[in-house]
Amino acid sequence: MKGKFVLIIAVMLVFFGFRAAQTVSADGMLASGTYVIRSALGEDRALDISGASKKSGGNLQLYALNGSAAQQFTLTRLRDGSYEISPVCSALALDVQNAAAANGNNVRQYAPNGTSAQRWSLAAAGDGTYSISPACAPGFSLDVSGGSRRNGANLQIYKSNGTAAQRFSFEMVDGGRIAPDGCFTFLSALDASKVIDVAGGKTGNGANIQLYSSNTTAAQQFTLEYLGGGWYTILNVKAEKALDVRGGSQADCANIQLYASNKTRAQRWRFQDNGDGSFVILSALGKALDIAGGSARNGTNIRTYTANGTKAQSFSFLPVNAAETIYDASAVLSKPAGTVLSEKSIDWKNPASYFKIYEIHAGDEVYNRIIGKSYRENNDISLSRLRYLKMLHYNFKGQVQVGEMITNQAIAADIIDIFFNLFKSRYQINSMYLVDRYWTGDGVAADSASVLADNTSCFNYRKASDADNLSRHAFGMAVDLNPFENPYVYVYADGRLVSGSASAQEYAVNRSADRAHVMTGSDLAVRLFKEHGFSWGGDWGGPYDYQHFVK
């Protein structure tokens, strides 16, 4: 009976198309995919990321087999036959610390960067196991320290010696997952200097995809998001939009474009390993990504076409560190206010390019955000006299952040110059959003909410505090900077100082320059605003408005 049962199961597996994952490519190398990597020291011992860490520096160790994501590693075969090895739990890359070729040098996970410290070659030992050697250290192999089987035994590199401490077996757990959720450039088999590129670095829906010379910009960098079952979404780093088959077409020559991610079949892709370090990129609609006419010239269109095994349909992966991508001004300024950026992503040769002035027109994105809120049709200030500013600033955590502001055209250039100089000096500003973000029904209430959020702003068509006349904010001629630490302060006859915002009372009575973000007469922002002809509310005889600069 047992034999019949096994036979029935085997027949069912064949009938329904199930089979064991093929782990070896045509050339005898391991196929790209996701594996558990067991140690020859014991079948119950596997490579493991300590604590399932997602952070760079997370340590590689030996641990009892447990089936967790910390013990699954995606091997992606690269053009030179080596592999990037990425822990599923983090999507980072196994890395030889400092790329140093020395006995005992540690192996950990680190942000993918494509260097020799993160490229590994496999050599079959003839018994089903492999040695794993880093490109940065010829003659060295991945090694379990001391040949120990204990949980937590460290992984290092050591002079190759063929012992069980340096041999590992690979058990495929997901043959479809052949690349980590990381960042890559896709090189063409037609010419390794040419890559998949978003034409003109555009970011809108419908932006065309082409072949172009590699230039390391974000227009040529794509992140992979694994959807399961071998399918991925491919997202451009600059536009944050997905590779998409226009119109969901299943025909040959359907164009490839960028489009907002929607997880439809037009945006689902899988990778077929060619066994030589290259891959065919297959659409869920049934065709392969294809370089039109097999031409390697710049600007050649990329489309879908029936899979044919040619070089026009073969691409290889080049891992890159998206955190170190330098974004041009258009890419940064297209991001919403509040977006935090890595300092490495800024073009420090041209930082002024990130400070821009734009007109506002009825029906545009900014107009639609402010109409009926901070801006209403009126006889005092026309839309044509207002300008929208996009800038960078350092936040209170010391991070570079995107900011925005609306000002009168008469002071727009002054504001750009002031905030550019504050940025160069790493002056910290908590946030810089339009006051509309805090809209609660009227301009005065929105102003109070913005102050409580410690938000720096300018334009708000409203009345002045405790008055019937319009505030200078209503004309876009006044800026409130870090308002929570620099409150509006009433001065009473008995000498009491009372903040207009009760929660900021401590900043009304203690204006020490030693306190973070408190502005005094010697503060850089105060000096810059005065140099540009603004008056400061901190100079008023009482009440004081320490946040307020007006022209």
Secondary structure, 3 states (H helix, E strand, C coil): CHHHHHHHHHHHHHHCCCCCCCCECCCCCECCEEEEEEECCEEEEEEEEHHHCCCCCCEEEEEECCCCHHHCEEEEECCCCCEEEEECCCCCEEEEHHHCCCCCCEEEEECCCCCHHHCEEEEECCCCCEEEEECCCCCEEEEEHHHCCCCCEEEEEEECCCCHHHCEEEEEEECCCCCCCCEEEEEECCCCCEEEEEHHHCCCCCCEEEEEECCCCHHHCEEEEEEECCEEEEEECCCCCEEEEHHHCCCCCCEEEEECCCCCHHHCEEEEECCCCCEEEEECCCCEEEEHHHCCCCCCEEEEECCCCCHHHCEEEEECCHHHCCCCHHHHHCCCCCCEECHHHCCCCCHHHHCEEEECCCCCHHHHHHECCCECCCCCCCHHHEEEEEEEEECCCCCEEEEEEEEEHHHHHHHHHHHHHHHHCCCECCECCCHHHHCCCCHHHHHHHHHHCCECECCCCCECCCCCCECHHHHCCEEECCCCCCCEEEECCCCCEEECCHHHHHHHHCCCCCCCCCCCCCCHHHHHHHHCCCEEHHHCCCCEECCEEEC
